[in-house]
Amino acid sequence: MFKILFEKTREAFASVLPVTLIVLCLSFTPLVDFSLKELVVFGVCAVFLVAGIALFNLGADLSMTPMGEHVGSGLTKSRKLPLLVSVCFVMGVLITVAEPDLSVLAEQVKNAVQPLLLIVTIGVGVGLFLILSIIKIVWKKDLSSIIIFFYLVLFMLGMLMITVGKDTFVALAFDSGGVTTGPITVPFIMALGVGVAGAIGGKNASENSFGLIALCSVGPIIALMGLVIASKGTMTYELSKASYSIDASLGANFIPTVLNVAREVLVALGLIVVFFMALQIIALRLSKAKLAQMAFGLCYTFVGLVVFLTAVTVGFMPVGFQLGTALAAMPKALVVSGFVIGMVVVLAEPAVHVLNKQVEVITGGLVTKRSMLIALSVGVGISIGLSMIRIIVGFPIIYYLIPGYFLSLGLSFFVPKLYTAIAFDSGGVASGPLTSSFILPMAIGACSVIHDGGDSILSYAFGIVAMVAMTPLITIQVLGFRAVVARALRNRKMMRRIQDADDEQIIDFV
């Protein structure tokens, strides 16, 4: 166990170090002026971030992943589809309510949308589309056609929002799809798909196990768009700079901050555990040894998430906001810094490592962790850079999303279906806790300086999570397209060698 924990800690250190060094290096330039207190708090939080990611990854391996696999395979083998989809709906709602990323987003827009209403609406959206995902696996339907249909629905609803004068909420709606796939959701949903696909079997079982995260990212967007279109009256946004102050979570506020984070994580995991134990009594009946392993894993997951989210709240969110306000005076520096920070911040996302590991195992090494990380890193870097340009110029997020999604959907016709499923899953995974707790505050800080604040932040700063979720769809499918082209060229060269060898044999024979 200690050897595994050491390995997880080493991986977490390698993930957090780049973004920490970039922020510290920027502090020694004229671009940013951090106080000694802010640098010390940020450095300490970076250390705790490493510990939190390591403990979470260990806990996910021991608890969330096996839990999802057992629920998926156990209920599928029972051959009771109504029971399977009912359980998946409830689990989809519970894990969404439990997702820390969603709580962070809800807190940052509470002046415009009531947090409980936002969370419940998004949770129902995830639950319904998790049902659709399971049905897709059971009936072995093509992911690409389903994705294309629902993204066309998304853009139609987006245009309707613009028509009825609620265009400021388009970016928030697309952000909601990214924040629902975080550190709690990804391990469970990925493993659920593996369990269901494995129980059903078939030659495309590995391919069918992907796509759940992609579809579960669409549900919240449609649900929130429906809520905004149906709502009456005006919804406005007010920026509270006090919540982004580093002193807001220090001193006398530190213990309440930790307790608040611990309570949220405890409720989140508690709901999942209670429901899982009900399933254990009714249908699963796992051995005591497996339950004990999951219990230990849940303890690691709880501690890891509390440490991780506390470090992000105390140190990374305020520093991200201040970084954005400082770089806003130098547009070129803002774009370049956004690109570089985006490239490295995805490495610190816990869910990314869960996805990469499962992808490498399921594809038999065809898609390696290294190639996945590079593709995700480049994609997220580009998305943050483009988002900073949007903040500077000031234009709707739809100008990026429509061509971006049409390109990614177009690529799905030319690459293996496995790459398409992995790409759409990766989009949701890349937009994790650090995106909503570091990159988004950075964008809000920049937007508060460049624009007048208020609704302009909803229009231009929000949407950055959606951009982070979109660009990996393109980069990973390009990776798949390159693999297809390379394989075709390799086969052509091989056939040419065979033909040349045959010609030589004929000449020698004659």
N, C-alpha and C positions, 0 to 999 in steps of 0.2 A: 504493500500500500504506500509506504514512504517513497519507494522508488518511482511509483506512478505519479505521486504528488510532486516529487522533484521535477519530473519530466514536464508536468503540466505548468509548474512554476517557471521553468526555463522557457517554455513556449510563450507564456504570458509576458515574461520580461522582454522577450524579443519583439512582442507585439506592441507593448506600451512605450518602449524606449524611443522609437523614431518620433512619435508625436510629441513626447516630452522634450526631446532634444531640440526640435524645431521651435517650440514655444520658448524654451530657455535661450536659444540662439537669437530669436527675434527680440528678446528682452535686452540684449546687449547692442542693439542697433538703434538708430534715431527713430525708427518707425514706431516703436512701442515703448511706453514708459511705465513699467510695472514697479510697484513698491517692493521693498525687501520682504514685507509681511506676505504679500501676494505670491511672491516667488517661493517662499518657504512653504506656505500652505499648499501651493500647487505641487511642489516636489514631494511633500509628505503624502498628498492624495495620490500621486502617481505610484508610490510604493504600495499603498493600500489597494490601488486599482489592480496591480499585479497579483496581489494575494486574492482579491475577489474573483478575478477571472480564473485563476488556477483552481480555487475551491469550487467555483461554479462548474467548470468543465469536468472536474472529477465527479461532482454530484450528478451532472447530466448523464454521464456514462453509466452511473450506478443506479439511477432512479428514473428520470424522465424518459430516456430512450427505451429501457426495458418495459416501462409502464405502457408506453404507446404501442410497442410491438405486441405485448400480451393482450391489450384491449383489441387491437386490430385483428390478430390471428385468432384469438379465442372466440370473439363474437362472429367472425366470418365462418369459422368451422361449425358454429351452431346452426348455420344455414337459416337464420331468422333475420331477413333483411329489414323488416320494420324495427326490430330491436336494435340492429346495428345503426341504422340512420338516426333513431331516436337518441341513442347514447352519444353519437357523434355530434348531434345538434347541441345537446346539453354541455358536452365537453368543450365544444367550440365557443359557446357563450362564456363558460367558466374560465377557460384559459385566456380569453380576451379581457375579461374583467380583471384577471390576475396580472395582465401584462404591464410591467412598469413603464414601458415606453408610452403607452396610451395615457397613463396617469400623468406623465410629464407633459405630454401635448395638451391634455385637458386642462391642466393647471395653467398653461401659458395662454390659453384662449378663454379662460373662465369669464372674462368680462364681456365676451361676445356670445358664448354658448354655455348653458348650464352643464357642468362637468358630468353629473350623473346621467343626464339625458344623452349627452354625447357618447359616453361609455356604453350605455345600454343599447343605443341604436347601432353602434359599430359591432357590439357583441352579437346581436341578432343577425347582422349581415354576415359575420364570420361563421356563425352556426349554420345558417342556410346554405352557404357555399361550401362548407365542409361536407354537408349531406350530398351536394352535387358532386364533390370530388370523389366521395366513396362510391357513388353510383357510377361515375366514370370508370373507376377501377373494376367494379363488379361486372359491368356490361362491356368493359374493354373498348371504350370510346376514344376517339382521337382528341388529344389535348388541343392541338392547333386550331381546329375548327371551333371548339368551344370558346377558346380564348379570343379568337377573332370576333365571334358573335358578340360576346359581352363587352369587349372594348369598343365596338361600334355603338353599343347601347350607352356606354360611358360618355362617349363624345357627343352623342345626341342629347343626353341629359345635361352635359356641360354647356352645349349651345343653348339649351332651354333656360339654364340658369342665367346665362348672359342676356337672353331675351327678356326675362322677367326682372332684370335689374339686380341680380344677386351674384354678379360676376366676382366680387371680392372673396367669395367663399369657394370658388372653384379650386384654388390652390390648397386650401385647408382640406377639402374633400379628398383630393389625390394624396395628400400627406397622410390621411387616416389609413390608407391602404398600406403604407410603408411601416407605420408604427405598430401595427397589430402583429407583425412577424418579428418578435424579439426573443430574448433569452429563454423565456418560459415556453413560448408557443412553438418555436422551431424544433427543439428536440422531440417534443411530443408528437407534433403533426407529421414530421419526417418519419419517425418510427411507426406511427399509425399507418401511414401509407405502405411502408415496407411490410408490416405485419399482414395487412389485408391482401396486398399483391402476392406475398409469399404463400398465404393460405389458399388463394385462388389458383396460383401457379400459372403455367403457360410459358411459351418461349419469350414473351415480352414482359415478364414479371418485373424485371429491373426497371424497364422503361415506364411501366404503369405506376410504379411506386413514387415517381416524381410528379410534380404538378399540383400537389395539394396546397402548398404554400402560395403558388401562383394564383390559384382560384380563390383562396382565402384572403388574398390581398385585394381582389376585385369586389367582393361582397361589401366591405365597409364603405368603399367609395360610392357604390350605388345606393346603399342605405342612407348615408349622410347627404348625398345629393337629393334623395327623395325627401328627407327631413327638411332641408333648407327650402326646397321648392314649395313644399306644403305649408311651411311656417308663414305666419302673418306678422306684419309689423316690421320694424327695422332692427337689425343687429349691428352694433358698432363695437369697435375694439379700442381699448385703452392700454397703453404701455405703462407697466409699473416697474420703473428702474430700480426700486428698492429691493425687489425680489432677486435682482441680478447682482446685488452687492455681496462682496465676500464676507462682510460682517454679519450678513443676514443669517448665516448658519454657524457662526463662531461664538465663543464666550458662553453666555447664558442660553443662547439659542441652539448650541450644539447637541445637547442631550435630547431636547424635544425633536430636533431634526432626525437624529438616529432612531428614536422611538417611533416617529411617524413612518420612516422608511421600513422599520422592522414590522410595524403593524400592517402596512400595506402588503409586504411580502408574505407575512404569516397568513393573512386572510386569503391572499391569492393562492398560495400552496395548499392551505387548509381546505378550501372549496374543492380543489382537485383531489386531494387525499380522501376526503369524505365520500365523494362520488365514486372514486376508485374502489374504496373498501366495500361500498354497497354492491358494486359489480363483482368484487371478489366473493362475496357471500352468495350472490344470486347465480353467477354464471362461471366465473373464472376458476376459482378454487386452486390458487397457486400454492406451492409448498411454503412452509414457514421459513425455510432458508432463503428463498427468493424474496419473500416479504421483508425479512430482516435486512437483506442487501439493499432493497429499495429504501427502507427506513433510514439506514446510514447515509445513503445517497441523498435523500431529501434533507438531512441535517446539513450536509456539505453544501447543497444547493441553497438552502436558506441563509447560511452564514455568508457564502460567497456573494449572493445577490445583495444582502444588506451592506456588506463592505463595499462592493462595487458601486451601488447606487448612492451610498453616503459619500464616497470619494468624488463621484461625479457631481453631486449636488453641492458639496462644500467647496471644491476646488475647480472643477473643470467648467461648470456652467458660468460662474462669474468671470473667469479668465477668458472664456470664449466670447462673452458679451463685450468685455473691455477690449479684446483683440480686434473685434469688428469695428468698434467706435474709433479706435486709433488708426486702423488701416483705411477707414472710409475717406480720409483726407487725401489719400494717394491711390487713385483707382487702379493703376497698373500693379502696384504692390498688393492690393486687395485681391486681384484676379490671380496673380502668381501664387500668393500665399494660400489662397483657397484651393488651387490645384494641388499644391504640394501637401497641404494638410489633409486634403481629401484622399490622396494616395495612401497615406500612412494611417489615417484614423480608422479605416476599415479593418486594419490588422488587429485592432484592439477590441473588435466586436466579438463577444463570446459565441454568438450564434453562427458566425462565419466559420469558426473552427469545427463546430458540430456538423455543419453542412459539408464542408470540405472532406472531413473524415469519412462520412457516409457515402459521398460521391465516389471517392477513391476505392472504397470497399465494394460498392455495388457495381461499378464499372470495371472491376478487376484491374485497376491501374491504368485503364485507357485514358481517364481524366485524372491527372495527378493533383495532389494538394498544391504543389508549386505553381502549376499552370493556372489553376483556379484562382489562387491568391493574386498572381500577376494580372490576370484578366479583370478581377474585381477591383484591384487597386487602381489600375489605369482608368477603368470605367467610372469609379467614384471620383477620382481626381478630376476628370473631364467634367463630370456633372456639377461639382462644386465650382469649378472655374466658370462654367457657363452661367450658373446661378448668380455669381457675383457680377457678371456682365449684365444680367437682367436687372439686378438691383440698381446698378449705376445708370443704365439707360432708362429703365422703367417701362416694361411692356408685359402684357399678360403671359402667364405660364403656358397657356394653350399654344402659343407660337412655338414652343419647344416640344410639348407633349405630342401634338398631332403628327408632325413629321417623324419624331423619334419612335413613336409606337408603330406607325405605318412601316418604317424601315425594319423594325424588329419583327413585326408580323410578316413582312415580305421575306425576310431571311428564313423564316420558319419553313418556307416551301423548298429551300435549297440545302438545308442541313439535316442530318439525322434527327429523328424525333427525340432521341434521348438528350441531345444537346439543347433542343428547344425547351424541353421540360426542365432541365437543369438551369438554363438561363433564366427562365421566368421564376423559378424558385429562388435563385441567387439574388434577383432584384429585390425581393422582399426581405431577404436575410441581410443584405448589405446595409439596409437602413435600420440600424439597431439603436441601443441606448446612447452611444456617443454621438450619433447623428442628431438625435432630438435634444441631447443635453449639452453638446459642445458646438456642433456645426450650426444648428438652428439659432442658438443664442448669438453666435458670431454674425450670422446673417441679420438678425434683429438689431444688433448693435450698429452694424453698418447702415442698415436702412433707416434707423432712427436719426442718424446724422445726415445722410444724403437726402432723405425725404422729410416730410413734416410729422412723421409718426402716425398714430391712429390707424385708420383703415388702410393706409398705404403699406403698413407692415403686413397686414393680411394679404394684400395684393402682391407684394414683391418679395418679402422675406420668407413667408410661408410658401410652400411649394418646393423647397429645397430637398425635403425628404422624398418627395415624388421624383425629383430629378435623380437622386441617389438610387432610387429603386428602378429607374428606367434604363440608365446607361449600361449596367451589366447585361441587360437583355441583348444589347447590340454587340458588346465586346465578346461575350462568351459564345454567341452564335457565329461571330466572325472567326473565333477560335475553331469552332466546329466546321465552318466552311473551309478554312485553311486545311484542316485535317482531311476533308473530303477531296479537295484538290490535290493534296500531297499523295493521298492513296491512289487517285486516278493516274497521276503522273508516274508513280512507282509501278503500278500495274502495266502501264503502257511501255515503260522501259523494260520490264520483265518479259512482256510479249515480244518486244523487239529483239531481245537477247535470244529468246527461244527460236524465233524465226531465223535469226542469223545463224544459230547453231545448226538448225535443220538444213539451211542452204549449204553450209560447209560440209555437212555429212553427205549431201547429195553430190556435191562437186567431187569429194574424195571418192565416193562410190563409183562415179563415172570415170 
